Amino acid sequence: MSGQDAAAASAAYAAKRPFVTKDTLERIVEQVPTPFHLYDEAAIVRNMRAIQDAFSWNPGFREYFAVKANPNPVILKTLADMGCGLDCSSAVELMIADGTGVRGERIMFSSNDTPAADFRLARELGAIVNFDDITHIPFFEQVAGPIPKVVSCRFNPGGLFRLANGIMDNPGDSKYGMTEEQLFEAFRLLKAKGAEHFGIHAFLASNTVTNEYYPALARILFELAVRLQRETGAHVAFVNLSGGVGIPYRPDQEANDIHAIGAGVRRAYEEILVPAGMTDVAIATEMGRFALGPFGCLVTRAIHEKRIYKDYIGVDACAADLMRPAMYGAYHHITVMGRPGGPDKSDAPATHVYDVVGGLCENNDKFATDRVLPEVEMEDLLVIHDTGAHGHSMGYNYNGRLRSAEVLLREDGSWRLIRRAETPLDYLTTVGVTPEGRDVIEAAHRHMGRTGQPDGAPDGGAR
Ligand SMILES: Cc1ncc(COP(=O)(O)O)c(C=O)c1O
């Protein structure tokens, strides 16, 4: 690397700072073994207030937080207490919403390829069902009962979705939603079956780091809403802009301004819906990433350094804890905090180039490739940024890896364990249906002691 490149890489490293200090991390890791996801409660609340404020011009506005982004009950309850609804995509997410006290029309059920049991539970809880396909309407009736009075349909305009700065995504290649023709037909059909209030929904691009996405989508959906109401006589009660508002994972990206986004949607509303006399249309959103992404991080520890053709830092987290880099090649910033009891490295100059890797038997299990970082020593704590949404929730168990704990950091520096780490018994319990499986569970018991935790590990966080 040239001197200039090295300086730029070092500046990029320093440009993004974690929300947690090394001192606070040290206190937590004394009791919760790494790796774990850590969330910043005060920042989550502040950000949700900003979202609600940005859309306060619309009296019916509601954010239906996308449960798939982070289904932790403590976080969901915090958002629900602020007036948020929940966007659920499966029966289990519906159960989580119910248990959080969120029911009825505060649940948006935006699912696809939906099993009968999921529709039945959505109906039972009184959720707003967002039909992904026209064939789901008779299927719903058949398996879940009469069509509810409030319903929604998901739109897919096909083709490419473009904004001024280029192609954002390819809806024509996406499995979601109905064509325009089907949407009109679905509205007529649903109306004939007793539906009285309708929503339209679309999700056209993911992680849009621009203030233009929601306003552009709003224009498309508002124009469609006017035509749908005029031509079918159905009352369009809400327009659901879904998720897709992005966050600056990379240090050189500028964060979206939610107030500019809200104002852009308002302009579209005033130019399209107000002249059509549709002044009672509520705006709904289903943000996950924007609501939570930056306010979570994955705390991990360097456990090995390997030098072959490249220099690798092996950490105790892996793609099972955070799948995005392996799955999408996604960038997540990393800050080296230093080892507990050692110097605070969080401001140290970035001088070394590493691949930061987990231990899965998959070569894509890399949190960073050719990343310029300060020199990493064994036992250093590393903070992997922006894991608050689609982080822990995408976890899986490949290689018998157990899913990590979640910790909530409060404004006063205190913290609370809000999910313990999985134990071997959590992982193995489903094989207990056979004698062979029970032998394996018994072996796990022998190796772990009787507490359900590996010997020697403190309560509430062992792996
Ligand atoms: C239907 C639906 N709504 C909302 C979201 C949340 O999206 P984001 O986290 O990008 O805001 C998703 C994400 O996959 C989704 O599929």
The ligand as an ORCA input file, in Angstrom:
! r2SCAN-3c Opt
* xyz 0 1
  C     -41.733     -6.850      4.202
  C     -40.555     -6.210      4.856
  N     -40.745     -5.110      5.587
  C     -39.714     -4.503      6.215
  C     -38.426     -4.973      6.130
  C     -37.332     -4.255      6.843
  O     -36.443     -3.717      5.971
  P     -35.249     -2.786      6.422
  O     -34.582     -3.462      7.553
  O     -34.444     -2.630      5.216
  O     -35.841     -1.492      6.862
  C     -38.165     -6.102      5.350
  C     -36.797     -6.626      5.221
  O     -36.478     -7.614      4.676
  C     -39.267     -6.745      4.697
  O     -39.068     -7.840      3.960
*
